Amino acid sequence: MWDRHPHGYFEGRRAKLFFKTMKLIHRVGVAPDILTTLAYWVLRPRRSEWIVMTNTRREDTPDRDTLAAWHDSTRDIPADLLGDCYTRIGALTGMDSTCKVLDVNCGTSRLSTPLMDSGHEVTGIDTSSAMLEQANSQLQTGWRGSFVHGDATRIQFPEHSFDVAIISRLLLNIGNAGQVTQELSRILRPGGFVIVVHAKNAFDSTPRRHFRDMCDERGYLPQRHKGVRYVISSVFSTLNMTHLQLDVSDLKWTKTMTYRESIEHLRLQLHAEFWLVPPVEYDQMLGQVQEKLARQPGGLETEDILNPTLEVDLYMKPEPAHEPGVRG
Ligand SMILES: C[S@@+](CC[C@H](N)C(=O)[O-])C[C@H]1O[C@@H](n2cnc3c(N)ncnc32)[C@H](O)[C@@H]1O
């Protein structure tokens, strides 16, 4: 059972009871607003039941246009690994250069560059003009790609327009996973599929771990936080999309990050799981992390060596006969 509440999603017995009660309240029709509020307060999820999935951002969070300039430097999945990954997806699904691909929330087009390089036709959409400008400026002669303004919650293309959709780091920005997945399912042809790309451990730095521990101590991180991967898989399953997990854990790389860089990422609030933390406490805790790490030998110039790996999930849209569709 999934639904949206002002700070995220919740699930479980209390959520089921809440939605049943809501239905009853609306069927009876007496004072629905007051009774709904009452029901929410009695049955609301306890903090440990929340699954953080929110687009609640602090007012001082830089907008995506401001962040576009350095986005590429943080999105450092090596292009050759992505290329290998797409080759494996092709072997499994029959995805080839005749496929039309939609790169949803394309950003600077990092994820679809290897696809265009191998001849795929890619359309990218994003809400940020600065991101799109960078994506278009990177197009090379012979590539079939165009990057245009578009919103993942209301995709401008008609149904069945694409064979493949790619998403990465989208749903934490949006919050309404259900609306996005419905849109993805709509624009895909039957038998088409969504590729969800994730770089596991790409930001698992020492400052972030310290910050996470502090948030945890103060009760800001849900104990049952299952992460965005779990949320995506739950939402797609409600659309009868077949989930294929592709093991690409051997596609890994190494990157270094100074404590100073990680603290800057935290200062810019790039990590959505912390967006629920009230601003004053956020700044306080970040100050403490910074002070503590600055006192260590090497200070803020100390480097973390991170070992990210690729994680890929595929969600296939059923063929009309409700058979899981795999091309080829
Ligand atoms: C963290 S970046 C990821 C970019 C790209 N998918 C990648 O992995 O390199 C998130 C992107 O989502 C875009 N975005 C946020 N909300 C969106 C929406 N409703 N529709 C389309 N794009 C959106 C932002 O502008 C930003 O470019």
Ligand as a Chemical Component Dictionary entry (heavy atoms), coordinates in Angstrom:
data_LIG
# 
_chem_comp.id                   LIG 
_chem_comp.type                 NON-POLYMER 
_chem_comp.pdbx_formal_charge   0 
_chem_comp.three_letter_code    LIG 
# 
loop_
_chem_comp_atom.comp_id 
_chem_comp_atom.atom_id 
_chem_comp_atom.alt_atom_id 
_chem_comp_atom.type_symbol 
_chem_comp_atom.charge 
_chem_comp_atom.model_Cartn_x 
_chem_comp_atom.model_Cartn_y 
_chem_comp_atom.model_Cartn_z 
_chem_comp_atom.pdbx_ordinal 
LIG C1  C1  C 0  20.728 14.473 -10.455 1  
LIG S1  S1  S 1  20.290 15.025 -12.043 2  
LIG C2  C2  C 0  20.379 13.498 -12.988 3  
LIG C3  C3  C 0  20.625 13.727 -14.469 4  
LIG C4  C4  C 0  20.833 12.448 -15.293 5  
LIG N1  N1  N 0  19.671 11.579 -15.249 6  
LIG C5  C5  C 0  22.061 11.714 -14.828 7  
LIG O1  O1  O 0  21.914 10.712 -14.100 8  
LIG O2  O2  O -1 23.169 12.131 -15.142 9  
LIG C6  C6  C 0  18.549 15.246 -11.859 10 
LIG C7  C7  C 0  17.921 15.898 -13.066 11 
LIG O3  O3  O 0  16.501 15.754 -12.988 12 
LIG C8  C8  C 0  15.943 16.926 -13.572 13 
LIG N2  N2  N 0  14.548 17.010 -13.173 14 
LIG C9  C9  C 0  14.045 17.335 -11.968 15 
LIG N3  N3  N 0  12.704 17.309 -12.002 16 
LIG C10 C10 C 0  12.343 16.939 -13.266 17 
LIG C11 C11 C 0  11.106 16.726 -13.925 18 
LIG N4  N4  N 0  9.947  16.900 -13.293 19 
LIG N5  N5  N 0  11.111 16.341 -15.209 20 
LIG C12 C12 C 0  12.281 16.168 -15.887 21 
LIG N6  N6  N 0  13.488 16.377 -15.305 22 
LIG C13 C13 C 0  13.521 16.761 -14.015 23 
LIG C14 C14 C 0  16.844 18.025 -13.040 24 
LIG O4  O4  O 0  16.735 19.220 -13.773 25 
LIG C15 C15 C 0  18.209 17.374 -13.191 26 
LIG O5  O5  O 0  18.776 17.631 -14.434 27 
# 
loop_
_chem_comp_bond.comp_id 
_chem_comp_bond.atom_id_1 
_chem_comp_bond.atom_id_2 
_chem_comp_bond.value_order 
_chem_comp_bond.pdbx_ordinal 
LIG C1  S1  SING 1  
LIG S1  C2  SING 2  
LIG S1  C6  SING 3  
LIG C2  C3  SING 4  
LIG C3  C4  SING 5  
LIG C4  N1  SING 6  
LIG C4  C5  SING 7  
LIG C5  O1  DOUB 8  
LIG C5  O2  SING 9  
LIG C6  C7  SING 10 
LIG C7  O3  SING 11 
LIG C7  C15 SING 12 
LIG O3  C8  SING 13 
LIG C8  N2  SING 14 
LIG C8  C14 SING 15 
LIG N2  C9  SING 16 
LIG N2  C13 SING 17 
LIG C9  N3  DOUB 18 
LIG N3  C10 SING 19 
LIG C10 C11 SING 20 
LIG C10 C13 DOUB 21 
LIG C11 N4  SING 22 
LIG C11 N5  DOUB 23 
LIG N5  C12 SING 24 
LIG C12 N6  DOUB 25 
LIG N6  C13 SING 26 
LIG C14 O4  SING 27 
LIG C14 C15 SING 28 
LIG C15 O5  SING 29 
# 
